[in-house]
């Protein structure tokens, strides 16, 4: 939040490099911290609390002692596991035997999608991304539209059967049955749901949403390609 200057040692000149305005400060991401009393024993803030306290007080000797206590406990735990033949299975990290490095299991290296990604957060040590799910919303709307058509179709068929079983001549009943017949099962629908039910297409809103979704998808792909180029 403070000013950053570049000092040129050769000539003694000083140049302003960064000066955050109040507007910049307002746009910064909010920092969310789990309450101390809700943290587990191995959360960094709780585990290193005595070391942190000593550092804040300027007591380097105390901080070194507290750090040694923690590291010695870790060494003893590792020694006990080794002697008992207990395999250590990290929950959040995996070991790469080729590079002999540890990697976070849930790392997300994909470019940020501003049209679909809302926020990124950590829960139980697992990195998660909250998304808008545009395609899911579109699918839900399509399903609702189809269900409405099925309901109307079933209601129409029920009316036909009711008329068929009324006190009418048998030949008229046969005509009614043939004119109002409908497939017995409509649970399984293909992609051409509208045509299967006798509708050439879904509602106008579905068509507009589908076109809009295609445009957004095209824009997202373009943004992702640009972000990948920048990352490289």
C-alpha positions as CSV (number, residue, x, y, z in Angstrom):
1,X,0.0,0.0,0.0
2,X,3.0,2.3,0.2
3,X,5.1,4.1,-2.4
4,X,8.0,2.3,-4.1
5,X,11.0,4.2,-5.5
6,X,13.8,3.2,-7.7
7,X,17.2,4.6,-6.5
8,X,19.9,5.0,-9.1
9,X,23.1,4.5,-7.2
10,X,25.4,5.9,-10.0
11,X,23.9,9.3,-10.1
12,X,21.8,9.4,-7.0
13,X,18.5,10.0,-8.9
14,X,15.2,8.7,-7.4
15,X,12.3,7.7,-9.6
16,X,8.7,6.9,-8.5
17,X,8.0,3.3,-9.5
18,X,4.6,2.7,-7.7
19,X,2.2,4.9,-5.9
20,X,-1.1,3.3,-5.2
21,X,-4.0,5.7,-5.2
22,X,-7.1,5.4,-3.0
23,X,-9.0,4.0,-6.0
24,X,-6.4,1.2,-6.5
25,X,-6.6,0.3,-2.8
26,X,-10.4,0.0,-3.1
27,X,-10.1,-2.4,-6.0
28,X,-7.7,-4.8,-4.2
29,X,-8.9,-8.3,-3.5
30,X,-10.4,-8.9,-0.1
31,X,-8.4,-11.2,2.2
32,X,-10.3,-13.9,4.0
33,X,-8.7,-15.5,7.0
34,X,-10.1,-18.5,8.9
35,X,-10.7,-17.5,12.6
36,X,-7.9,-18.5,14.8
37,X,-10.1,-20.6,17.1
38,X,-11.5,-22.5,14.1
39,X,-8.0,-23.5,12.8
40,X,-6.6,-27.0,13.3
41,X,-3.3,-27.7,15.1
42,X,-1.4,-27.9,11.9
43,X,-2.6,-24.6,10.3
44,X,0.4,-22.4,9.8
45,X,-1.0,-19.5,11.8
46,X,-1.6,-21.7,14.8
47,X,1.4,-23.9,14.4
48,X,3.9,-21.0,14.1
49,X,2.1,-18.6,16.5
50,X,4.9,-18.5,19.1
51,X,7.5,-17.9,16.4
52,X,5.4,-15.2,14.9
53,X,4.9,-13.5,18.3
54,X,8.6,-13.5,19.0
55,X,9.4,-12.0,15.6
56,X,6.8,-9.2,16.1
57,X,8.4,-8.4,19.4
58,X,11.8,-8.3,17.9
59,X,13.1,-11.2,20.0
60,X,15.2,-13.1,17.5
61,X,16.6,-15.5,20.2
62,X,13.1,-16.6,21.3
63,X,11.9,-17.0,17.7
64,X,14.9,-19.2,17.0
65,X,14.1,-21.4,20.1
66,X,10.4,-21.8,19.1
67,X,11.4,-22.7,15.6
68,X,13.8,-25.3,16.8
69,X,11.0,-26.8,19.0
70,X,8.7,-27.2,16.0
71,X,11.4,-28.7,13.8
72,X,12.5,-31.1,16.5
73,X,8.9,-32.4,16.9
74,X,8.8,-33.0,13.1
75,X,12.1,-34.9,13.2
76,X,10.9,-37.1,16.0
77,X,7.6,-37.8,14.2
78,X,9.5,-38.8,11.0
79,X,11.8,-41.0,13.0
80,X,8.9,-42.8,14.7
81,X,7.2,-43.4,11.4
82,X,10.4,-44.7,9.9
83,X,11.0,-47.1,12.8
84,X,7.4,-48.4,12.7
85,X,7.3,-48.7,8.9
86,X,4.4,-46.3,8.6
87,X,4.1,-44.7,5.2
88,X,3.6,-41.0,5.1
89,X,0.8,-40.1,2.8
90,X,0.4,-36.3,2.2
91,X,-3.2,-35.1,1.7
92,X,-2.4,-32.1,-0.4
93,X,0.9,-32.8,-2.1
94,X,2.4,-35.4,-4.4
95,X,6.0,-36.3,-5.0
96,X,7.5,-36.2,-8.5
97,X,10.2,-38.9,-8.5
98,X,11.7,-37.6,-11.8
99,X,12.5,-34.1,-10.4
100,X,12.4,-35.1,-6.7
101,X,10.0,-32.2,-6.1
102,X,6.7,-31.9,-4.3
103,X,3.7,-30.5,-6.1
104,X,0.3,-29.3,-4.9
105,X,-2.3,-31.8,-6.0
106,X,-5.0,-29.3,-6.7
107,X,-3.1,-26.6,-8.5
108,X,-5.1,-24.7,-11.1
109,X,-2.9,-23.4,-13.9
110,X,-5.6,-22.6,-16.5
111,X,-6.1,-19.0,-17.5
112,X,-8.6,-17.1,-15.5
113,X,-11.9,-16.9,-17.4
114,X,-13.5,-13.5,-16.5
115,X,-16.8,-14.5,-18.2
116,X,-17.3,-17.6,-16.2
117,X,-15.0,-17.5,-13.1
118,X,-16.4,-15.5,-10.2
119,X,-14.0,-16.2,-7.3
120,X,-11.2,-18.6,-6.2
121,X,-10.9,-19.9,-2.7
122,X,-9.4,-22.6,-0.5
123,X,-11.5,-25.0,1.5
124,X,-9.9,-27.7,3.6
125,X,-6.6,-27.1,1.8
126,X,-8.2,-27.7,-1.6
127,X,-8.2,-24.8,-4.2
128,X,-11.7,-24.3,-5.7
129,X,-13.1,-21.9,-8.3
130,X,-16.7,-20.6,-8.1
131,X,-18.1,-20.5,-11.7
132,X,-21.2,-19.0,-13.3
133,X,-21.8,-22.2,-15.4
134,X,-23.3,-20.5,-18.4
135,X,-23.7,-23.9,-20.2
136,X,-25.5,-25.4,-17.2
137,X,-27.9,-22.5,-17.1
138,X,-28.6,-22.9,-20.7
139,X,-29.2,-26.7,-20.3
140,X,-31.6,-26.0,-17.4
141,X,-33.6,-23.6,-19.5
142,X,-33.8,-26.0,-22.4
143,X,-34.9,-28.8,-20.1
144,X,-37.6,-26.6,-18.6
145,X,-38.8,-25.7,-22.0
146,X,-38.9,-29.4,-23.1
147,X,-40.7,-30.4,-19.9
148,X,-43.3,-27.8,-20.5
149,X,-43.9,-29.1,-24.0
150,X,-44.1,-32.7,-22.7
151,X,-46.7,-31.6,-20.1
152,X,-48.8,-29.9,-22.7
153,X,-48.5,-32.9,-25.0
154,X,-49.5,-35.3,-22.2
155,X,-52.5,-33.1,-21.2
156,X,-53.7,-33.1,-24.8
157,X,-53.4,-36.9,-25.0
158,X,-55.3,-37.3,-21.7
159,X,-58.1,-35.2,-23.0
160,X,-58.3,-37.4,-26.1
161,X,-58.4,-40.6,-24.1
162,X,-61.2,-39.1,-21.9
163,X,-63.2,-38.3,-25.0
164,X,-62.6,-41.8,-26.3
165,X,-64.0,-43.5,-23.3
166,X,-67.1,-41.4,-23.2
167,X,-70.5,-42.6,-24.4
168,X,-69.9,-42.4,-28.1
169,X,-70.3,-44.9,-31.0
170,X,-67.5,-47.4,-31.2
171,X,-66.4,-46.3,-34.7
172,X,-66.1,-42.7,-33.5
173,X,-64.0,-43.9,-30.6
174,X,-61.7,-45.7,-33.0
175,X,-61.3,-42.5,-35.0
176,X,-60.6,-40.5,-31.8
177,X,-58.0,-43.0,-30.7
178,X,-56.2,-42.9,-34.0
179,X,-56.2,-39.2,-34.3
180,X,-55.0,-38.6,-30.7
181,X,-52.5,-41.4,-30.4
182,X,-49.2,-40.5,-28.9
183,X,-46.0,-42.5,-28.0
184,X,-46.4,-44.2,-24.7
185,X,-42.9,-43.2,-23.4
186,X,-41.4,-39.8,-23.6
187,X,-38.9,-40.1,-20.8
188,X,-35.9,-40.7,-23.1
189,X,-35.4,-37.7,-25.3
190,X,-32.7,-37.2,-27.9
191,X,-31.1,-33.9,-28.9
192,X,-33.9,-33.4,-31.4
193,X,-36.4,-33.2,-28.5
194,X,-38.6,-30.6,-30.2
195,X,-38.9,-32.6,-33.5
196,X,-39.6,-35.8,-31.5
197,X,-42.6,-34.1,-29.9
198,X,-43.8,-32.6,-33.1
199,X,-42.2,-29.2,-32.6
200,X,-39.7,-28.0,-35.2
201,X,-37.7,-26.0,-32.6
202,X,-37.6,-24.8,-29.1
203,X,-38.8,-21.5,-27.9
204,X,-37.4,-18.2,-29.3
205,X,-35.6,-17.5,-26.0
206,X,-33.7,-20.8,-26.3
207,X,-32.5,-19.9,-29.8
208,X,-31.3,-16.5,-28.7
209,X,-29.6,-17.9,-25.6
210,X,-27.9,-20.5,-27.8
211,X,-26.6,-18.0,-30.2
212,X,-25.4,-15.7,-27.4
213,X,-23.7,-18.7,-25.7
214,X,-21.8,-19.5,-28.9
215,X,-20.6,-15.9,-29.1
216,X,-19.5,-15.9,-25.5
217,X,-17.7,-19.3,-26.0
218,X,-15.9,-17.9,-29.0
219,X,-14.8,-14.8,-27.0
220,X,-13.6,-17.0,-24.2
221,X,-11.5,-19.2,-26.5
222,X,-9.9,-16.0,-27.9
223,X,-9.1,-14.7,-24.4
224,X,-7.7,-18.0,-23.3
225,X,-5.4,-18.2,-26.3
226,X,-4.2,-14.6,-25.6
227,X,-3.6,-15.4,-21.9
228,X,-1.7,-18.6,-22.8
229,X,0.5,-16.6,-25.2
230,X,1.2,-14.0,-22.5
231,X,2.0,-16.8,-20.0
232,X,4.5,-18.4,-22.4
